[in-house]
Every structure is written in C-alpha cells, then in structure tokens.
C-alpha cells in the first residue's frame, strides 16, 4: 500500500503574526485577527478543526473607534447577584484596560463554540509597543491590516549552480 505525504504538515504549522493597532479601527482590526485565529486564511480551513495561528497585538491603547462610540459604547458585566450589573464606558476602559477592549471585540467575532476559548488563548495583547520575549517568535507583520502573500526567498549567488568555487 502506497501512502503519499503532502504539504499538510506545513499548512497545520502555527505561525506568529504581529499587528500594530496604532490608529486602526477596532472592528476591522478584530475581524482580521479573528480570521487568523480561526485559520480561515489557510487552504486547509475546516470549521471543526482548530488550525489557526498566534496573533500578537501591540499598541492596544492607540486603537480608534468611529463616530460617537467613545461616548456611547458600554461594557457590561454581571456577577449574577441581584443589582450587580456594572457598566464601564469605552473611555474609562481605554484608560484602565486597553487590552480588554480588543479581546472582547475579537471574542465577539469568533464563533460561539467549544473552540472559542482555545482560539482566544493564542491572542496576546500589549498596551504598548514592547512585546517582550514573544516578539522573537513573529514570522509575519501586518502594516495595513492585510496579510501579505508568502514570497519564497531568492537564492543567493553561492547557491546558484553557475557560481565558481574560487577566485578567477
């Protein structure tokens, strides 16, 4: 019996992506991050398989929202005790926990199923530009919010077949 191995192992490999959230719109940024966490940008995407990548978000405190959302948007939490509904405005949340704003926006974009918690664990958010030791893992960086196509490296002069071994 013959069995051929394809490139599926490389397709299932998890890459690290870095996103700079400076002056980016919150909803569009969360949508792109959710697509990468789910793995929809890969050719092997299956809704029932967790094949997404890691995402590091830097400068979360500089994310923007449009319109009158800074004044109107509320974040609500409830502990299930009577009268314990807490509401925090967007402006106050941006001062206290800017990373939580992006985390909640991405969580709202992910499907509500058993894989949601595992996908959110692969999201790392930093309020400033310092990503610590996780920055060494980054393979792809987003400048404008879109994923760049993978471009293979060009061969060097030493690797070309017509290169001479020594000096002329």
Steps between C-alpha positions, in 0.01 A plus 500: 500500500640835396449810705600848383575777744408847384566846634228473764749500788623841389144624459412394857810670645409799714667828407530811713354822359558847643248782461560864585167643617608866477225712336313188382121464515398255774239301305707445187805409707300249706358343183845441349636361826204261532560370146862416584408343837246275324739409217273621219801639315641147457409262219422221747233692694230285656250649747529201732882501515706749697770588245546874562816695577627709789443877495691765696339844517715795602397861577150400609458831678511684165209320331219723366123473470280696261210734555373567852601159635755641750211670680226241444662153510456313829660181627271311738584228753269320738589263784147351507426658836198730505590862430860424405498619139811706438538729200830653388522757221743456212708801609545362854578151372761644263680656798476195730517195268565581132589137431158384619326714236672314217454162672123554533471621139685194367297267726183644348629423149586135575238225467328414827612137528738282700806617304450866595692484828799324342512754218495793741793348691713552189431876507761708684427871547737769627400859581837639387747417226713267717403136437769348721645164404199412282625739231774251409235250380344735243511377141256742334430865575192692386549862405164582342294219655516261205699182483785510254536205264791272576795579273772233485854617569720570199802275458835657581797513262677217689200273457471548123638215286716721278683665791872425507658337801806724520640828374550535120 
